[in-house]
Amino acid sequence: MRHTMSITLVIKILLYNSFLSGAILLFLYINKAITFNTTIIIGIIVINIIAGLIAVMFIAKPFAQLLHSIQTLINAQFTSADPFSKELLIRLTHGLEQFKEKSDSLLREKDTIVNELIESKKLLEKYSNNLEEMVEQRTEILKWLSITDPLTGLYNRRYFIEQIELEFKRSKRYNRDLSLLMLDIDHFKAVNDNYGHQVGDIVLRKISSIIINQLRDSDLAFRYGGEEFMVILPETKPDDAMNVAKRMKQEIMETEHTYRNLNFKVTASIGIVSIKDMLGRFETVDDIIKKVDDNLYKAKNSGRNTIIYE
């Protein structure tokens, strides 16, 4: 009976260890804190066996002795004055105290493990949330960089093609006004040649700022290439587009550029196209871009510092 009870306790303790360690490892695996391979699995099995043997030595064996003492008391015929009975009672009391201490210790360890698991879960959740926020921020930054001109801060040519496609389709579908401006800085090559590309970059940034200051929130400005800029004006009639272009041209002409001992001014030529009035002539976005480019070319051939809308 005694050996049978010990074997049963050994099996139960091993099963309990396996269940507890399995639960802990499953939790860590789900939260991607560990990965499984052959070495880890063998290590887990060895740890379970060692833990089971330790539990047998310090819990199962004393408990079996305790049960044996209880069984002896039940089966024995004795009186309170019997020395042997007194010895059994002392052993029983001592065994109960040891078992209580072991049980209390196990309960405390269990509570500690549970609390540590809860704290680990909180830390993993916090880390996961922070990681998701970092990924979202990084994605937004990369998206912004992919559509922005690094020198001027305006949208770039690729994003212009995407947006003019969308606005053109919307204008055709709902028969809405849409105007497009193309602006080119006059004699910009001379600025670079005479003052250097660093000064040229200062001029480009200043012109970009002037363009932005003349626009509504719904308007979009782009650096199309070199010293050329595109401006999309949704819901804008030709006369209103002309007024925007005039304000831009005037402010550009009056702005003085300063760099060290240099002080100079530049002018700009602008081509305008209004899509609603010419929907029958525009089949694709390329047709629109070609038309506004033609108007800009005419403005530059008309003496520059000029606006052409046809």
N, C-alpha and C positions, 0 to 999 in steps of 0.2 A: 504493500500500500504506500509506503513512504517513498520508494523509488518511482512508483507510478505517478505519484503526485508531483515529484520533482521534474520528471520528464514532461508532464503536462504543462507545468509552469514555464519550463524552458521554451516549449513550443509557443505558448501564448506570448511570452516576452519577445521572442524573435518576430512573431507576427506583428506585435505592437510596434517594435522598432522599425520593421519594414514599412508598416503603414505610415508611421510618423515621418520617417525619412523620405518615403515616396511622396507624401504630401508637400513637404518642404521643397524637395527637388522639382516637383511639378510646378509649384508656385514660381520658383526661380527660372524655370525653363520658359513658362508662359511670358514672364516679364523680360525674357532674353538676357538674363543675367549669366546663364551658363549654357553650354551646348554638350550634347552627349556623344561620347565615343567609347571604344572598347576599354581603354584605360580607366575612364571615369566609372563605367559600369562595374568593372572588376573591383575598383576601389570601394564602391558603395557596398558591394556584397561582403567584402572583407570587413569593412567598418561595422556592418550589421551583425556579423558573426562575433566580432570582438565585443561589441556593445551587449550582445545577448549573453556572452560568457560572463562579462562583468556583472550584468544584472542577476545572473544565476548565482554567482558567488556572494553578492551582497544583499540580494532580496529573496531569490527563490529558496536558497539553502536555509537561511534563518526562518523563512516562512514555513518551510516543510517541517523544520524542527518544532516550530510553534504548533503546527497542526498535529504533529505526533504527540506532543505533550498534552494537547486538549483531548485527543483520542484516548490517551492513557488515563486521564482523569475520568473520562466518561465510563470507561470499561472497568476501572479499578474499584474495589470495595475498600473504602478506608474511612477513618474518622479524623476529626480535626486535630486529635492528639497524636496521630500517627506521624512520626518523624519523616517517613518517606513521603507522606501526603504534603507535609509542610514544604519539603524540598521541591516537590512538583509544583506547588503553588508559587513558590519563589521563582522557579524557572519560567513558569507561565507568565508571571507578572513582568519579569525581565524581558521575556520574548515579546510581550505585547508592547512594552515601552520601545524596544528596538524597532519593531514593525511600524509603530506610530511615527518614530523619527524618520525612518526611511520613506514612509508615505508622505509625510509633510515635506521632506526634501524633494521628492519627485513632483509634488504639486507646485512647489515654488519654482522648480526648474521648468515645469510646463508653462506656468504663467510668464516666466521670463522669456521663453521661446516664443510664445504667442505675442507678447508685447514687442519683441524684436521683429517679428514678422510684420506686425501692423506698421511699425515705424519704417521698416524697409519698403513696404508697399507705398506708404506716403511719399517717401523719398523718390521712389521710382516713378510714381505718378507726377510728382513735381518736376523731375528731370525730363520725363516724357513731354509734359506740357511746355516746358521751356524750350525743348528741342523742336517741337512743332512750331512754336512762335519764331524761333531762329530760322527755320526752313522757310516759313511764310515770308519773313522779312527779306531773306536772301533772294527768294523768288521774285519779290516785288522790285528789289534793287536791280537784279539782272534784267527784268523786263523793262525797267526804266532806262537802263543803260543801252538796251538794244534798240530803243526808239528815239534816243536823244543824241543831238550833236554835242560832243564834249566841249567844244570851244565856246559856242554861243548859248548853250542851254536850250535852244529851240529843238523842236522835233526834227528828225532826220528825213532823208529822201525816201527811205523804205516805208516809214510810217505815213508819209504824204501819199504814196501810191495806195496804201490801204484805205486811208480816210477819204480820198477823192473818189475812190470806187464806191464806198458806202454812200457818200453824199450825192453822187451822180445818180445812183439807183433810187435813192429817196426822192430826189427832185423829179425824176421821170415818172415814178409811180404815183406821187401825190400832186404833181404839177406845181411844185413849190419853187420859189426864187432861190438861186444859188449863184454867187459871183466868185471869181478867182482872180487874184492879183499875182503878177510876177514882177519882182523888183530886182534891178541890177545896179550896183554901185558904179558910177561913171569913172573911167580912167583908174580903176583900182590897181591895175598892174603898175601904173606909175607910182602909186603910193608905196607898194612893195619895193620897187626898184630904187626909189629916191630915199625912202626912210627905213626900209628893212621890213622883214616879215613880222617882227615883233610889234611894230607900229601898226602894220596891216591887221594883225589879230585884235589890237585895241579898237580899231575902227569897226571891225566886224561885230565885236561885242556891243559897241555903242549903238550901231545901227539896229541890231537885234533888240536892244532895250527900247529904242524909239518905236519900232514896229509893235512890240508887245503893248506899250502904253497907249496905242491908238485902237486897240481891239477890245471887243466885248468878251465875256467869259465863254460864249458859245463859238467864238472864232478861233481858228487854229493857224499858227505861224510855223514855218519850216525853213531850215536851211537846205536849199535844193542842191547846191553845189558851188564851191568857190565863193564868189561874191553875189550869188543869185539866191533869192528868197521867194517862197511861195506863201500866199495867204488865202485860206479858204474862209469865205464869208457866207454861212448858211442863212437862209431867209433874208437875203440882201438884194435889193433891186439895183439896177445899173447906176442910177443917180446916187444912191447911198454909197455904193462901192467907189464911185468917182470922188465923193467927198472924203472918204477914208484915205484914198490914194493922195489926194491933194494935201491933207493934213500931214501925212507921212513925208511927202516930198518937201513940204515947207520946213518942217522941223529938221529934217536931214540937212537941208541947205543952210539953215541958220546955226546949226550946232558946230562949235569950234572944238577941234581935237587937239589935245595938248600932250606932248611927251618930251620931258626934259626941256630943251630950249626950242622945241618945235611947236608951232601953232599953225593949223591949217584947217580948211573945210573941204567937204566933198559934196557931190550932188548924186541924185539917183534917177534912173529912168524906170517907168512902170508901164506894163501892159495889163489890160483888164479884159475879161470876157464874162458875159452873163449867160448862164446856161439856159434859163427858162425861155428867153427870147429867141434862142437858136437851137431848140431841142431837135428840130427836124434835120439840122445839119450835123449834129453830134450823135454818132452811133456808139462810139467807145470813149473811154477816158483818154486814150491817145489822141483822139480828135480834139478834145478840149485843151490838152497840154500843147498840142501843135498850134492851135489858134492863139492862145495867150502868149506863146513864145513868138509867134509872128508879130503880134501887137507890140511886144517888147522890142523886137528888132526894128520895127518902124519907128518907135520912140527914140531909139538910139541913133537911127539914121536921120532923125528930124532935128538933130542938134543936141541931143541928150537933155537931161533935167526936164523931161517931158513925159506926159501921160497920154497913152493912146488907147481908145476904146472903139472898136468897130464890130 
